[in-house]
Amino acid sequence: ASNCLQCHTVPNERLVNVGGHLASSPEFEFVAWSQGIVRHNYMRSGGQFNAVSAPERLRVMYVVGLLADLEYSTRATSLATEKSDFGVSLAQRAAGVSLKLYHVQQKINDPHLQQALLAFAAADLRLNNQQSLGKIADTIKQAGERFAVEADGKQLAAIDSLLPSPSQYR
């Protein structure tokens, strides 16, 4: 998820504000984009085929994708120095992802999600706030990494209604 979001949230204010590049891939969602045409599941099959992920794995991937998106959107927002497309769109993205995580948290009540949400709740999404937002992004990253290691997808069935369906895979 982190590798994907390094590019799907563009951490370059000048590229966006001067070059006209989008600040992010607006419809990027980790499960939908990783399970579609460009799946990244060759490792589990020893390089033989592009494996379909099990529902338990998709559940964990969905939450990890949201956590990584919140981290990278917050981190990119921290780089904003002028009120323009870059800072505004990434701050809006971070706020939207935090709402999605909140809905997940209402269903699974996970301490790592709680930590990430509390950190983001303290975020002041304003210009020239790199140090503060960077620390918040670091906290979100740590929470996401712990969730990725500790989560049991079998225990996350409550979020199945939030997962993209195969018809939404890209």
C-alpha positions in Angstrom: 0.0 0.0 0.0 2.8 2.4 0.8 4.6 1.7 -2.5 1.3 2.5 -4.4 0.5 5.6 -2.5 4.0 7.1 -3.0 2.8 7.8 -6.5 -0.9 7.9 -6.2 -0.6 10.8 -3.8 1.8 13.2 -5.5 4.2 14.7 -2.9 5.3 17.5 -5.2 3.6 20.9 -4.9 5.4 22.4 -7.9 4.5 19.4 -10.1 0.8 19.9 -9.2 0.5 23.7 -9.0 2.8 24.7 -11.8 2.9 21.5 -14.0 -0.8 20.8 -13.8 -0.4 17.2 -12.6 -3.2 15.9 -10.5 -2.4 15.9 -6.7 -3.5 12.3 -6.4 -5.4 9.6 -8.3 -8.8 10.6 -7.1 -10.4 7.1 -7.3 -7.4 5.2 -6.0 -8.5 2.5 -3.5 -5.9 -0.1 -2.7 -8.0 -3.3 -3.0 -9.8 -2.3 -6.2 -6.6 -1.2 -7.9 -4.5 -4.2 -6.7 -7.0 -6.8 -7.6 -7.8 -5.7 -11.1 -5.8 -5.9 -14.3 -2.5 -5.2 -12.5 -2.6 -7.6 -9.6 0.5 -8.0 -7.6 0.0 -11.5 -6.2 2.7 -13.5 -8.0 4.8 -13.9 -4.8 2.3 -16.2 -3.1 2.2 -18.6 -6.1 6.0 -18.8 -6.5 5.8 -16.6 -9.6 3.6 -19.1 -11.4 0.3 -17.1 -11.6 -1.4 -14.0 -10.4 -3.3 -15.3 -7.4 -6.8 -14.1 -6.4 -6.7 -12.8 -2.8 -8.9 -14.5 -0.2 -11.7 -12.5 1.6 -9.7 -12.5 4.8 -6.7 -10.9 3.0 -8.8 -8.4 1.2 -10.3 -7.2 4.5 -6.8 -6.5 5.9 -5.7 -5.0 2.6 -8.7 -2.6 2.7 -7.9 -1.2 6.1 -4.1 -1.1 5.5 -4.8 0.8 2.3 -6.9 3.3 4.1 -4.3 3.8 6.8 -1.5 4.2 4.2 -3.7 6.6 2.2 -4.3 8.7 5.4 -0.6 8.7 6.1 0.5 9.7 2.6 -2.2 12.3 2.1 -1.3 13.9 5.5 2.4 13.8 4.7 1.8 15.3 1.2 -0.4 18.0 2.8 2.4 18.9 5.2 4.5 20.0 2.1 2.0 22.6 1.0 3.3 26.2 1.1 0.6 28.0 -0.9 -3.1 27.8 -1.0 -3.6 26.1 -4.4 -4.7 22.7 -5.9 -1.9 20.7 -4.3 -2.6 21.5 -0.6 -6.3 21.9 -0.9 -7.0 18.6 -2.8 -4.6 16.6 -0.5 -6.1 18.0 2.7 -9.6 17.1 1.3 -8.4 13.6 0.4 -6.9 13.1 4.0 -10.2 14.3 5.5 -12.2 12.0 3.3 -10.0 9.0 4.1 -10.3 9.7 7.8 -14.1 9.5 7.5 -13.8 6.1 5.8 -11.5 4.9 8.6 -14.0 6.2 11.1 -16.7 4.1 9.5 -14.4 1.0 9.6 -13.6 1.7 13.2 -17.3 1.8 14.1 -17.5 -1.7 12.8 -14.3 -3.3 14.2 -13.2 -1.1 17.2 -9.4 -1.6 16.6 -6.9 0.1 18.9 -4.5 0.8 15.9 -7.3 2.5 14.0 -8.2 4.5 17.1 -4.6 5.6 17.4 -4.5 6.8 13.8 -7.8 8.5 14.1 -6.9 10.3 17.3 -3.6 11.5 15.7 -5.4 12.8 12.7 -8.0 14.5 14.8 -5.2 16.7 16.1 -4.1 17.6 12.6 -4.1 21.3 11.6 -4.4 21.0 7.8 -2.8 24.4 7.1 0.0 25.7 5.0 3.6 25.5 6.1 2.9 22.9 8.8 5.4 20.2 7.8 6.8 19.4 11.2 3.4 18.9 13.0 1.8 17.0 10.1 4.9 15.0 9.6 4.7 13.7 13.2 1.0 12.9 12.8 1.8 11.0 9.5 4.5 9.1 11.4 2.0 8.1 14.1 -0.5 7.0 11.4 2.3 5.0 9.7 3.2 3.2 13.0 -0.5 2.4 13.7 -0.9 1.1 10.1 2.2 -1.1 10.3 1.1 -2.6 13.6 -2.4 -3.2 12.2 -0.9 -5.0 9.1 1.1 -7.3 11.3 -1.5 -8.1 14.0 -4.8 -8.0 12.1 -6.7 -11.3 11.5 -8.8 -11.0 8.5 -11.2 -13.7 9.8 -12.1 -11.2 12.6 -12.9 -8.4 10.1 -16.0 -9.7 8.4 -18.0 -6.8 9.7 -16.4 -4.6 7.0 -17.3 -6.8 4.1 -20.0 -4.3 3.0 -17.3 -1.6 2.7 -15.0 -3.6 0.4 -15.1 -3.0 -3.3 -16.8 -5.8 -5.3 -14.9 -7.6 -8.1 -16.9 -5.5 -10.6 -15.2 -2.4 -9.2 -11.7 -3.8 -9.7 -9.6 -1.7 -12.0 
